[in-house]
Amino acid sequence: MANNLLCNLTTIKDGAGLILAAVIAGLSNLIGVQGPELNFLLVLMAADYISGLIVAGVFKKSRKSCDGALDSRAGIKGLFRKGWMLFIIYMCAQLDILFNTGYAASMMVYFFILNESLSILENGGLMGVKYPGALKNALEALSKKGEKKNDD
């Protein structure tokens, strides 16, 4: 019986992995940017969203709602925000094609990787996970440096 349960869990895990891989590949093709950077960003986006749900649903410490609990409006806003980030990457990829460059989309992907990483660290902190302050400071510094370059 335990062996049968293990087989079912393995099948579910394999199926979920296959679905995730298909979603990542589909989004990569749709956006027009392929590579490990975009795949990593998509995984970070999912991890950030899920960790935000955990912070609100389990720990009731969300900064996105008045009482810290789950709020469907905050969840929808988060999904739209992430969708808009992907649209910006798509737009930059199209600009790269139009102007025969190769850095606009990559620059945005790296910026959003830093942004999502910071958010994941913040969510972890709200859950009580300890991490070196230097890590957060380094990510914040890189993020601010990227924002400063975007303002120029």
Secondary structure as a PSIPRED ss2 file (coil, helix, strand):
# PSIPRED VFORMAT (PSIPRED V4.0)

   1 M C   1.000  0.000  0.000
   2 A H   0.000  1.000  0.000
   3 N H   0.000  1.000  0.000
   4 N H   0.000  1.000  0.000
   5 L H   0.000  1.000  0.000
   6 L H   0.000  1.000  0.000
   7 C H   0.000  1.000  0.000
   8 N H   0.000  1.000  0.000
   9 L H   0.000  1.000  0.000
  10 T H   0.000  1.000  0.000
  11 T H   0.000  1.000  0.000
  12 I H   0.000  1.000  0.000
  13 K H   0.000  1.000  0.000
  14 D H   0.000  1.000  0.000
  15 G H   0.000  1.000  0.000
  16 A H   0.000  1.000  0.000
  17 G H   0.000  1.000  0.000
  18 L H   0.000  1.000  0.000
  19 I H   0.000  1.000  0.000
  20 L H   0.000  1.000  0.000
  21 A H   0.000  1.000  0.000
  22 A H   0.000  1.000  0.000
  23 V H   0.000  1.000  0.000
  24 I H   0.000  1.000  0.000
  25 A H   0.000  1.000  0.000
  26 G H   0.000  1.000  0.000
  27 L H   0.000  1.000  0.000
  28 S H   0.000  1.000  0.000
  29 N H   0.000  1.000  0.000
  30 L H   0.000  1.000  0.000
  31 I H   0.000  1.000  0.000
  32 G C   1.000  0.000  0.000
  33 V C   1.000  0.000  0.000
  34 Q C   1.000  0.000  0.000
  35 G C   1.000  0.000  0.000
  36 P H   0.000  1.000  0.000
  37 E H   0.000  1.000  0.000
  38 L H   0.000  1.000  0.000
  39 N H   0.000  1.000  0.000
  40 F H   0.000  1.000  0.000
  41 L H   0.000  1.000  0.000
  42 L H   0.000  1.000  0.000
  43 V H   0.000  1.000  0.000
  44 L H   0.000  1.000  0.000
  45 M H   0.000  1.000  0.000
  46 A H   0.000  1.000  0.000
  47 A H   0.000  1.000  0.000
  48 D H   0.000  1.000  0.000
  49 Y H   0.000  1.000  0.000
  50 I H   0.000  1.000  0.000
  51 S H   0.000  1.000  0.000
  52 G H   0.000  1.000  0.000
  53 L H   0.000  1.000  0.000
  54 I H   0.000  1.000  0.000
  55 V H   0.000  1.000  0.000
  56 A H   0.000  1.000  0.000
  57 G H   0.000  1.000  0.000
  58 V C   1.000  0.000  0.000
  59 F C   1.000  0.000  0.000
  60 K C   1.000  0.000  0.000
  61 K C   1.000  0.000  0.000
  62 S C   1.000  0.000  0.000
  63 R C   1.000  0.000  0.000
  64 K C   1.000  0.000  0.000
  65 S C   1.000  0.000  0.000
  66 C C   1.000  0.000  0.000
  67 D C   1.000  0.000  0.000
  68 G C   1.000  0.000  0.000
  69 A C   1.000  0.000  0.000
  70 L C   1.000  0.000  0.000
  71 D C   1.000  0.000  0.000
  72 S H   0.000  1.000  0.000
  73 R H   0.000  1.000  0.000
  74 A H   0.000  1.000  0.000
  75 G H   0.000  1.000  0.000
  76 I H   0.000  1.000  0.000
  77 K H   0.000  1.000  0.000
  78 G H   0.000  1.000  0.000
  79 L H   0.000  1.000  0.000
  80 F H   0.000  1.000  0.000
  81 R H   0.000  1.000  0.000
  82 K H   0.000  1.000  0.000
  83 G H   0.000  1.000  0.000
  84 W H   0.000  1.000  0.000
  85 M H   0.000  1.000  0.000
  86 L H   0.000  1.000  0.000
  87 F H   0.000  1.000  0.000
  88 I H   0.000  1.000  0.000
  89 I H   0.000  1.000  0.000
  90 Y H   0.000  1.000  0.000
  91 M H   0.000  1.000  0.000
  92 C H   0.000  1.000  0.000
  93 A H   0.000  1.000  0.000
  94 Q H   0.000  1.000  0.000
  95 L H   0.000  1.000  0.000
  96 D H   0.000  1.000  0.000
  97 I H   0.000  1.000  0.000
  98 L H   0.000  1.000  0.000
  99 F H   0.000  1.000  0.000
 100 N C   1.000  0.000  0.000
 101 T C   1.000  0.000  0.000
 102 G C   1.000  0.000  0.000
 103 Y C   1.000  0.000  0.000
 104 A H   0.000  1.000  0.000
 105 A H   0.000  1.000  0.000
 106 S H   0.000  1.000  0.000
 107 M H   0.000  1.000  0.000
 108 M H   0.000  1.000  0.000
 109 V H   0.000  1.000  0.000
 110 Y H   0.000  1.000  0.000
 111 F H   0.000  1.000  0.000
 112 F H   0.000  1.000  0.000
 113 I H   0.000  1.000  0.000
 114 L H   0.000  1.000  0.000
 115 N H   0.000  1.000  0.000
 116 E H   0.000  1.000  0.000
 117 S H   0.000  1.000  0.000
 118 L H   0.000  1.000  0.000
 119 S H   0.000  1.000  0.000
 120 I H   0.000  1.000  0.000
 121 L H   0.000  1.000  0.000
 122 E H   0.000  1.000  0.000
 123 N H   0.000  1.000  0.000
 124 G H   0.000  1.000  0.000
 125 G H   0.000  1.000  0.000
 126 L H   0.000  1.000  0.000
 127 M C   1.000  0.000  0.000
 128 G C   1.000  0.000  0.000
 129 V C   1.000  0.000  0.000
 130 K C   1.000  0.000  0.000
 131 Y C   1.000  0.000  0.000
 132 P C   1.000  0.000  0.000
 133 G H   0.000  1.000  0.000
 134 A H   0.000  1.000  0.000
 135 L H   0.000  1.000  0.000
 136 K H   0.000  1.000  0.000
 137 N H   0.000  1.000  0.000
 138 A H   0.000  1.000  0.000
 139 L H   0.000  1.000  0.000
 140 E H   0.000  1.000  0.000
 141 A H   0.000  1.000  0.000
 142 L H   0.000  1.000  0.000
 143 S H   0.000  1.000  0.000
 144 K H   0.000  1.000  0.000
 145 K H   0.000  1.000  0.000
 146 G H   0.000  1.000  0.000
 147 E H   0.000  1.000  0.000
 148 K H   0.000  1.000  0.000
 149 K H   0.000  1.000  0.000
 150 N H   0.000  1.000  0.000
 151 D H   0.000  1.000  0.000
 152 D C   1.000  0.000  0.000
